[in-house]
Amino acid sequence: MPLVTTKEMFKKAYEGGYAIGAFNVNNMEIIQGITEAAKEVNAPLILQVSAGARKYAKHTYLVKLVEAAIEETGLPIALHLDHGDSFELCKSCIDGGFTSVMIDASHLPFEENIRITKQVVDYAHSKGVVVEAELGRLSGVEDDVKVAEHEAIYTDPNEVEEFVERTGVDSLAIAIGTSHGAYKFKGEPKLRFDILEEIQRRLPGFPIVLHGASSVIPEYVEMINKYGGQMPGAKGVPEDMLRKAASMAVCKINIDSDLRLAMTATIRKFFAENPGEFDPRKYLGPAREEIKKLVKHKLINVLGCAGKASEIL
């Protein structure tokens, strides 16, 4: 089957009170680990590519790897651009086979965010591609996205109706307290569910997206620190909070840092135990299996989308 858009995915997710996992991909092993996990639990997927991943692995390689994953699994998979920062980048991905793009103009004034988002929406919709945009700003670091904590801004519910109506966007990423990277909270984790509830009230049935939603699983942090890493104080979003968000209007939850931590922890452990090994298959294989284990857990216990692929096929 070909790549799909997120339209039917989000409709089913909203009605069913679950979320679709949007996993960032950078190479073959990450794609294989994610898609093999999804196949085993029959879950739909969004595989997303950041501008940094596109520079690293190249557009054509990533598209072909995702197409190979569809052929191997038969799953409904959308290919999404994460944090596109310009019309030109979004257009390039649309023309190059992506079925979904995000235009992130959240750092710009409201009117400019609307102008650029609508430009992307008009072009994407003419090609059958869906668009995600963002209101509010998350703190943290993810590839080229760097926002200091004092620059983070919660999404203003008073703006969402006008933004969606004037842009025609298909989904909206909001800021309710999550953060990019592995250092999300200095104190106790807290998400502003009151903001999410108000946005859901103002945009009934409209799919909401949560960025910066890795849980920074402690066992991976401990493993990295044990084998030479330095990650003191890394703390992510509790999984029960993510499950609550998925039961509301949040139809897409982005996961990147947890994948990186799982891969890095496994590789660090491998080399500590096998210092003379130099065959990439020997350390990338276990890393792929750990990603598979992590993703299965997310799909079943956090996102609630296991078994839902059949609803979309």
N, C-alpha and C positions, 0 to 999 in steps of 0.2 A: 504494500500500500504506500501511497506517497506521504510526504509530510502533511500535517494538518495544521489548522490555526487553533487558537485557544477558545474560539467562540462557543463551540458545543461543550468543551471541557468545563468552562466556567459556568455555563448554564446548569449543567448537571451538578457541579460542585456546590453552587449556591443553593440549589433545591435540596441537595442531600446533606448539607451541613459538614462538608469536608473541604480540603484544599488540595490543589495539585502541587506537587513538588517541582520547583524550578532549580535545577542543579547546574552550577557552572562547570564547564568542561574546558580542558586545556590540552589533553592528549588522548591517545588511544586507550590506555589502561583505565583512565577515569571514565571514559564513555562506556567501556565494556563493563566495568564494575556496576555502574548505575543501571544500565539497561538490562544486564543479566538479573539483577535484583528485581527490577520491575517486572520482568517476564515471569519470574517465579511466583510473584504475588498478583500478577495480572493487573498492573497499575498503569494508568496513563502518565505521560511524562512531558515536561518542558526541559529541553536541554538548552542552556543559554551560554552565550559567548560574549565576553567583555571585549572592549577595544584592545586591551592588553593581550588577551588570549588570541585574538585575531592577528595581532602583530607577531606573536610568538609562533603560533602553529600554522598560520596562513589560512586565509578564507577557504580556499578550495579543499585543502586537506580536511578541515573540520566538517565542511558540508558533506564530503564523501564518506567520512567516518560515521556521521550521523545517518546517512542514507544506508550504509552497511548495517548499522544497528537495527534499522527498521526492517531490513531484509531478513536479519537473523531472528528478530523477536516477533514481528508482525504487530507491534504495539502502535497505538496512536501517539505520535511524538510530534511536538511543535519545536521548531528551531527559532530561538529568540535572541535578539541583540540586547544585551544588558547595558544600561547607562550609555546609550548613544548620545554624544554631546553636540551633534550638528545635523542639519538636514542632509548634508553631503554623505556623512557616514551612514545614516539611516537609508538613504537612497541606494547606496552601494550594496548594503546588505539585502534590501528588498530586491534589487535587480539580480543579486547573486543567489537567490533561492531561499532566503529566510522567510518564514511565514508569520513572524511577529517581530516587532521592533519596539524598543523603548527610546523615546526622546526625553532626555533629562535636562530641562531648562529651569529646574527649580531654584537655581542660584540667581536667576534673573528676576526683575520686577514682574509682577502679576501680568500686566498687559503684554510684555515681551514674551513671557512663558506661553501665553495663549497664542500669540502670533506664530511663534516657531512651531509649537505643537500642532496647530491647525495646518500649517504648511506640510508637515510630515503626514498628518492624517489624510489630507486630500490626495497626496501622491500614493500613500500606502493603500488606501481604499480603492483607488483606481486599478491597483494590481492584485486585489483580493487579499491583502495583508492587513493584520490588525495592529493596533498601536496602544502602548502603555505610556502614560506620562506620570509626572510626579508633582505633588504640591506639598510644601514643607521640606525640611532638609534634615537628613540623618547625619549624626557625627560619625567619625571614624575614617578608616582608610581601606580602600579596595581598589587595587590597581591605580588608575589615574584619578580616582575619586578620593579627595582628601578634604575633610571638613572638620575643623577644630570644634571642640565641645561647646565653646561659647557662641559658635556660629550656627549651631543646630536650632531648628525652628519647628515646633509642632504644627501639624496641618490645622488650618483654621476652617472649621466646618461651614462657616458663613460664606466661604469662597467656592465650595465644591460644586454646587449646582450650576453656577454661572460658568465655571471652568469647563465642566463636562458638556454643557449645552453649546457653548461657543466653539469648542474645539472638535466635538464629535468623537472624542477619544473612546476607546473600547474598554479600558480598565485604568485604574488610578492607584498609584503607589502613594501611601501616606506615611507620615512620621508620627508615631505615637509612643516613642521611647526606645525603639530598637536602634542598633548602631552597627556600622560595618566593622569588620575585623574581629579579633579575639578579645579585645578589652572593651567591653560594652558598658560595664557598670562599675562605679567606685564603691557604692553602697549596695543596698538590697535592690535586686532587679524589680522594676516597676514599669508596667505598660499602661498607657492611658486608655483604658477600655471605655471610659466615658466619651472620649473623642470618637472612637470607633462606633459606638452606639449612636451618637448624634449624626455621624456621616451616613450610617446605614439608614437612619430614619429619613434623612434628606434625599438619599439616592436609593430607594428601595429596589432590590433586585440587581443592583449594579455591582460588578466584581471589583473588589479591593485587593491590593497587593501589599505584602509585607516584605520589605528589604531588611538586610542585616539580621536575619533570623536564625543564625547558627546558635547552637546551645553550648558550644565550646566544651565538649564532653570531657569531664575531669580525667578519665583514664588516659586519654591521649595526651593531655597536658602533662600529667605525671610521668608518662613514658618518655616524652620529649625531654623533660627536665632530668630524668634518671640517666638518659644516655647523652648528656652533654648540652642540652638546650637550656635556654634561659627565658622562661615565660612566667615570672611571678605575677600572681594576681589576675591571670586571665579568667574571664567570667562571661558567660553567654546568657541567652534567654532561656528561662526554665521551660521545659517541654510542655508542662501543663498549661502555661500561658499561651503557647503556640496552638495547642489543641483547642483551647477556648476561642482563640481568634478564628481558627478554621471552622468552628461551629457557627460563627456569625457571618459577616459579609466578606471575610478574607478568603479568596478563592485561589490565590497563588502565594506560596511562601518560598522565598529565595534561600538557598543553602549553598555556601561556598567555603567558608572558613572550616567547617567541620570536615569537609572532604580533604582540604589541605592538611589539617591536623592528623587525620587518620592515615594519610599517605606518608607524611613526614615521620610520624611516630613509628610506623611499621618499618620504614627504611632505616631509621636510626637504630632501632633494636636489632635489625638484621645485621648491620655492619658491626655493631658492638659484639655480636655473637659470632660473626664470620668475617673477621678483619681482612682476610686474604682473598675474599671472593671478588670477582670482577665481571661476572656474567650478568648483564642487566636483567635478564629474564628471572634470575634467582631472587632479586630484591623487588622488581616491579610486579612479579606475580603475586607474592604475599600482600603487597600494597593494594593491588586490584581486589583481592579477596576481602581485605579489610573494608574497603570502600563498599563492596557488595553487602557485607554484613551491616554496615552503618546505614546504608540506604534502605535496606529491607526494614530495619527498625523504624526509620523515619516514616516510610510509607504506611506501615501497619499501625504503629503506636502513636504517631504524632499528627500526621496529615490525614489519616483515615481514608486514604484513597485506594487501598488494596482491594482488589476485586472489581474495581470500577471501570477498567479498560473496556469491558464488553458493552458498557452503556454507550460508549462513544463510537465504537467500530461500526 
